[in-house]
Structures are given as structure tokens and as C-alpha cells.
């Protein structure tokens, strides 16, 4: 299952969630701490502490950052399904 690490009120996260919903994809959302210093798990996944971060085990994506990259990936990977 796709996992999304995000933060409430984050416009970049909202953009990714909107794309996931538009494509009808099921995903598990993980709320991250507001303080970047407390996002060790996010850093382990993606190499940075910002969100959103996408994990898609079905396609060997282990920690994709950057909302524009995530949206492009989702469109390319799932828009034809």
C-alpha cells in the first residue's frame, strides 16, 4: 500500500493528497511532527526532513520527496490503471 508522510495544513502535501484521491488510490497517511527536528523517520526514508514523502512498495519507491515529483510519478504510474 502507498504511504504518504505529510503534515496537516501543508499545501504541498494537500496537492499530493488531491492527486491520490483523483486517481482513486488507497493510501495510508502518516502525520509527521510539526518540528522538523523530530522527523528522523522521514529523513531516513528520503534523506531530508521536509514533507510530503511518498513510499510505494509496489514500484520500489522507498522515500520520494517533492510534491511536483510525486504528482508526476503518480500520473505516470497510475493514470492508465
SULCOR-V469604 format. One line per field, one symbol per residue. ss: DSSP state (a for helix, b for strand, c for the rest). phi: phi as a letter, one per 30 degrees, with the letter a starting at -180 (. if undefined). psi: psi as a letter, one per 20 degrees, with the letter a starting at -180 (. if undefined). Layout:
ss=???
phi=???
psi=???
This chain:
ss=cbbbbbccccaaaaaaaaaaaaccccbbbbbccccaaacaaaaaaaccccccbbbbaaacbbbbbcaaaaaaaaaaaaccc
phi=.dbbcbbeiddddddddddededicdacccdcdddedccedddddcibcdbdbcbbedbhccldcieddddddddddcdcd
psi=qqqporppiohhghgghgggghikpqqppopqqgohijlggghhgijrjrqqpppnhhkkoimproggggggggghhihi.
